[in-house]
Structures are given as C-alpha cells and as structure tokens.
Amino acid sequence: MSLFEKLVLPFGTKPASGWVKWYHKGVPDVEGKEREGARKVAETNRHCKICTVLSGDYFPSINIPKYPQHPYCDCKLFSIVKPNLQAFAKCALQKFEGYIFKSDKSKGKTVLFESWGYTIEDSEYLKSEFERQAKQKYLSGEYSLQFLDEHGQRLTIVIELKTKNKNVKIKTGWMVHPLGVITCATPYSGEIK
C-alpha cells in the first residue's frame, strides 16, 4: 500500500466521485528501470502492454480510460480516498527554447507565438504557466483523453494565454505517468477559435 488509503472497486465499475489509481499486478509505482523491467516481465507473461503502462496512473473518476481494457483484463481500479491529492505537471524548458522558438523545427510556431507577443525570453514564463494550468486542469478532470498505446495515455489540455490583443486558447499534449505526474509532450497542437 502507498500513502493513500485505497478501496478496491468491483471489476468493471467506476467510482461516482474522487480519484482512481490504475493497478496491474507486478508493476511498481515508480518511473525508471525498475518499472520498465517489471513491465517487460509482465508482457512476456502475456500481460497486456497497455494495461501495464497504465499501472500506477491516477485519474479523476469523471474522466478515465476504458475499464476494463479488454476481456480477462487483470487490472484493478482503486478509489483514492485521501484528500489533498498531489499532482505534478512538468514541462521541459526545451519545449520552448529548443522547439517553439527554433524556427527550423517549429513549423511556423515561432511566428505564431511571436504574433501573440512572446519571444524566446518568455520561455521560462511559458513553462511555468503551462505547468500551472495543466496541473489545475488535470486535477479537475478538464482534459480530453487521446490515444493510449504501449507508451502511455495521452491527454489534450487547453492552455489559455494572454496576448497583445486577446486571449488565445491552445491545445497542448500531455502524457500521464504514475503517482499523479503528467509531462508536456506537445506545447502546441492547434488553436481553439
């Protein structure tokens, strides 16, 4: 058991409210080599790659991936009853300095962000603003589930930026990791008009 009190939910049911933790036997709630090694062992024992990658991930019960994932699924959902759930949104500074504001890699995103009044000097601000908004929206379930594969569950989170003339809403891509961590995979995937 982790720091959270847990209640096992009946197979195939979703909790009415709160948060859930996805669990697949044998896959630890950590990132890194230990987790990857355990996932590979589970997969060679004919366990689903997608199920093992979800293990340890937290979701607000109002917005979770399909459960069960498939017939004879070994996954379990645990209701997290501890208040003050911790969550962390991480966005690498390189998403801005090395991608958005690198005109040879950005596919026009540099021009777009500059038209909104942002330059490479604003990278630190953008990083922290993306992290702040993404965390808040993850905690409130304000995201869209995107595709799920052997690399993990992707989310689209809308980030609102203040610009010279107006506020813009942009779609950003995030990856879910164990224990309430999400990381920014795509800092811009389109504007919402």
C-alpha positions in Angstrom: 0.0 0.0 0.0 1.2 3.5 -0.8 0.5 6.6 1.3 -3.1 6.5 0.1 -5.9 4.6 1.7 -7.5 2.5 -1.0 -10.8 0.8 -1.7 -10.8 -1.8 -4.4 -13.7 -1.2 -6.8 -15.7 -4.1 -8.2 -14.5 -5.2 -11.6 -15.9 -3.2 -14.5 -17.2 -0.3 -12.3 -16.3 3.3 -12.0 -16.4 5.3 -8.8 -19.0 8.0 -8.5 -16.6 10.7 -7.5 -13.0 11.3 -6.4 -9.9 9.8 -7.9 -8.8 6.3 -9.0 -5.5 4.7 -9.3 -4.9 2.1 -12.0 -3.2 -1.1 -10.8 -1.7 -4.0 -12.7 -0.1 -6.7 -10.6 3.7 -6.7 -10.5 4.2 -3.2 -12.0 5.7 -0.8 -9.3 4.5 2.7 -8.8 7.8 4.3 -9.9 9.4 5.6 -13.1 12.6 4.3 -14.5 14.5 1.0 -15.0 12.7 -1.0 -12.2 9.3 -0.2 -13.7 10.3 -0.9 -17.2 11.9 -4.2 -16.2 8.7 -5.2 -14.4 6.6 -4.2 -17.4 8.7 -6.3 -19.7 8.4 -9.4 -17.4 4.6 -8.9 -17.2 4.4 -8.6 -21.0 6.5 -11.8 -21.6 4.0 -13.5 -19.3 1.2 -12.5 -21.7 0.0 -9.4 -19.9 -1.2 -6.5 -22.0 1.3 -3.8 -22.8 -1.4 -1.1 -22.5 -2.6 -2.3 -19.1 0.9 -2.5 -17.7 1.7 1.1 -18.9 -1.4 2.4 -17.1 -0.4 0.8 -13.8 0.2 3.5 -11.1 -1.6 6.3 -13.1 -4.1 8.5 -11.4 -7.3 9.8 -13.0 -10.2 11.8 -11.7 -13.1 9.3 -11.8 -15.1 11.6 -14.1 -12.5 11.1 -16.9 -10.7 7.7 -17.0 -9.7 5.4 -19.8 -11.9 2.5 -20.7 -12.2 0.0 -17.9 -11.7 -2.9 -18.3 -9.4 -2.5 -21.2 -10.3 -5.9 -22.7 -11.8 -9.3 -21.8 -10.0 -11.1 -19.0 -8.3 -7.8 -18.0 -6.1 -8.2 -14.9 -6.3 -4.5 -14.0 -7.9 -3.1 -10.9 -9.0 0.4 -10.0 -8.5 1.7 -6.5 -10.5 4.5 -5.2 -8.2 7.1 -3.6 -9.9 8.5 -0.5 -7.1 10.7 0.7 -7.9 14.4 0.4 -5.3 16.8 -1.0 -4.1 14.5 -3.7 -0.7 15.6 -5.0 -0.3 16.1 -8.7 2.7 17.4 -10.7 2.7 18.9 -14.3 6.2 19.0 -15.8 7.1 20.9 -19.0 10.7 21.0 -20.1 12.1 24.4 -20.9 13.4 22.9 -24.1 9.8 22.7 -25.4 10.0 26.4 -25.8 13.7 27.3 -26.2 14.5 24.3 -28.3 11.3 23.8 -30.2 8.7 26.6 -30.3 11.3 29.4 -30.7 13.6 27.4 -33.0 12.3 28.4 -36.4 13.9 25.5 -38.2 12.0 23.0 -36.0 8.8 24.8 -35.1 6.9 24.6 -38.4 5.6 28.2 -38.1 5.0 28.1 -34.3 7.7 30.7 -33.8 5.8 33.2 -35.9 2.6 32.4 -34.2 3.9 32.8 -30.7 5.7 36.0 -31.6 2.4 37.3 -33.1 1.0 36.8 -29.6 3.8 38.8 -28.1 6.0 36.0 -26.8 9.7 35.6 -27.6 12.4 33.1 -26.5 13.0 35.4 -23.5 9.5 34.3 -22.3 10.3 30.6 -22.3 10.6 30.4 -18.5 7.3 32.2 -18.0 5.5 29.9 -20.6 7.0 26.8 -19.0 5.7 27.7 -15.5 2.3 28.9 -16.9 1.8 25.7 -18.8 2.7 23.7 -15.7 0.3 25.7 -13.5 -2.7 25.5 -15.8 -2.1 21.8 -16.8 -1.9 20.8 -13.1 -5.1 22.6 -12.3 -7.0 21.2 -15.3 -5.6 17.6 -14.7 -6.8 17.8 -11.0 -10.3 19.0 -12.1 -10.6 16.5 -15.0 -10.7 19.2 -17.6 -8.9 17.3 -20.4 -9.6 15.1 -23.3 -8.4 11.5 -23.3 -6.4 10.9 -26.5 -4.8 7.7 -27.8 -3.5 5.1 -25.5 -0.7 2.7 -26.5 2.3 0.9 -25.1 3.9 4.2 -24.3 1.0 5.5 -22.2 -2.1 7.6 -22.0 -2.1 10.9 -23.8 -4.2 13.9 -22.8 -5.1 17.1 -24.5 -5.3 20.1 -22.2 -6.4 23.5 -23.3 -4.0 26.3 -22.1 -5.1 29.9 -22.2 -2.5 32.6 -23.0 -2.8 36.4 -22.7 -1.7 38.1 -25.9 -1.5 41.7 -27.1 -5.0 41.9 -28.5 -6.9 39.0 -27.0 -6.6 35.8 -25.0 -6.0 32.6 -27.0 -6.8 29.0 -26.2 -4.4 26.4 -27.5 -4.4 22.6 -27.4 -1.4 21.0 -25.7 -0.4 17.4 -25.5 0.5 15.6 -22.2 1.5 12.1 -21.1 0.2 10.5 -17.9 2.8 8.9 -15.6 2.4 7.1 -12.2 1.6 8.8 -9.0 -0.1 11.9 -10.4 2.6 13.1 -12.8 1.9 14.5 -16.2 4.5 15.7 -18.7 4.2 18.0 -21.7 4.8 16.2 -24.9 3.5 18.9 -27.3 3.3 22.5 -26.3 1.1 23.4 -29.3 -1.2 21.3 -31.4 -3.7 23.8 -32.5 -5.7 26.9 -31.6 -9.3 26.8 -30.5 -11.2 29.6 -32.3 
